[in-house]
């Protein structure tokens, strides 16, 4: 038997322990070990029942995701799944009660293994789920067939299409878990198994037959799920595939439904969508491993924090700390500014409460962690200060000089600047080793990305502390270098440049936004600007002009500044790239004025506006991102292409099923991307210049991801 699966007899029960750290993933030897152990227990006269349990902190977090890379074709997958299905049937046919004892997580294949057991017991803090859809696949080990039989189609559909884990108590109410164990899980599971042996009770999920009424209700739930996915799963296949598999299970006998599941799983596992999502799964875990920051670098536990500036960003950052249970001082220059900031925070929490995501008591408790102040009193007690004052170099320098005096020498001093040079603040503070950027994305309490910007002298401890803190704050922290705009906004400038130029050349604001949302972005570039505020970008441009810089190479459109001068700041003023019903409203309509401005801009540039195909919009915008991403990489401002993909997935909602701008470029083939850059250079001018890294990779026949398993 494999070392990863142990077998022992305890109190007359065969205990099978899966011990494959860190999460007991089902690699082929684990599957094999479980199969052999169950067969042995069935034949073992010393065992009256069988318990399957996980060693360490969890039951089973699913199939080993890396193994999917070895499935190159649908046929590979069909063969492998047929083996897995047969194995689970053998388990289910065990001659003695077989009980899954669940703690931590039973996810994906882990929950499917548990469903093939006769009973499931769990600790009260355990969670169960079918998150496969988040990896672009569907449950492939019988989950689409057994789960609806155990929990009903409606719950199965919810769990399989959303992928969210379910708490033990809810899983018990749904019929997935039979018993919650209070106290020692193994002892409770053994006692439960013995009671079932005594009662000679064995329950096979695959043999549960649904009544006609249950089937009909299930088919109604299928139709409702399909309708909902039209909105939520645009451009994705796996959520639809999982509905089809569950539907097949409602219409056909178990074995036939299982064949359909295998077919659908096989289509999904070799798809680009799944490769992209698997890529992001590992990329997200990779970001925390910074090449020159060893794992044992001391990282401080942040227990108290302060935020300077109670504006939109500062308030959102204070909420982020409070939400994580960290007391935070929130400083602004006067009481009026603080009152405004706190009122916004209160409004945000009220919205959360109205959605049922927080109780009134939780809101009060969380808000009590935010202490407003107009002075630096108490700053000598905090482990970190996040500066979120107005984006102005002099003001920020002054703030850092003050922070250098009022905080402890070991306090981390972070700036939320989105564009300014971190090293300038570091110098001003007099403690450059303690200074770095913590670039949050708006709204800071919602967006998961945190760019951790490394200054010239930032110490490794401060970076390690920031990475640990990001996790505690529920953010994905990505370490980036201190270039202009860092990584996210530097690349965004090229994305926006193309969006503006496409408008001037003949596309409309509505077309560009529609094409990009169809591509999978939550909002197009113009809608995004109207939300973020056209004034924000305009003020940054004004500042850059004053120091002789621009955000991106090439021609710059005047239209954004024209809108700014007209006071059209976006949603908040009731007009921007679109017209809105009223200031603050989201109800928008196209505005013919923008067409006029585009006509004027085109005339000024001496170009004739033309109809632009949707494909050109996607091609230009994604090529601009990949080309600039390549520059960021070769200049060393991002450690890995996958860090850029994470930044775009979490910072701008780049469609996850496309894997991020760098992965997407690889799916097209970098030769195609390079050809496009060359073609655009010939058509539009020298500002389209291939990044040397792009040329080098193409010459070497490589992609951004040299690992062939990731390449598609
Ligand atoms: C599936 O089951 C398909 C089935 O239908 C069967 C078909 C036949 N495989 O996240 P963490 C690694 S699909 C391989 O940092 P946490 C992870 O990469 C699967 N590796 O910990 C990391 O490695 P490293 C369905 C895995 O405590 C380490 O474990 N299941 C897997 O924050 C720690 O992970 C899922 O989608 C895996 N399945 O969160 C669940 N899982 O240290 C995926 C983890 O080298 N997993 N690793 O960076 C999770 O959601 C989280 O890992 C979990 C723990 C919640 C379990």
Boltz pocket constraint, residues with backbone or C-beta under 6 A from the ligand:
constraints:
  - pocket:
      binder: B
      contacts: [[A, 22], [A, 23], [A, 25], [A, 61], [A, 62], [A, 63], [A, 64], [A, 65], [A, 66], [A, 81], [A, 84], [A, 105], [A, 107], [A, 108], [A, 109], [A, 110], [A, 112], [A, 131], [A, 132], [A, 135], [A, 138], [A, 139], [A, 140], [A, 141], [A, 143], [A, 281], [A, 282], [A, 285], [A, 286]]
      max_distance: 6.0
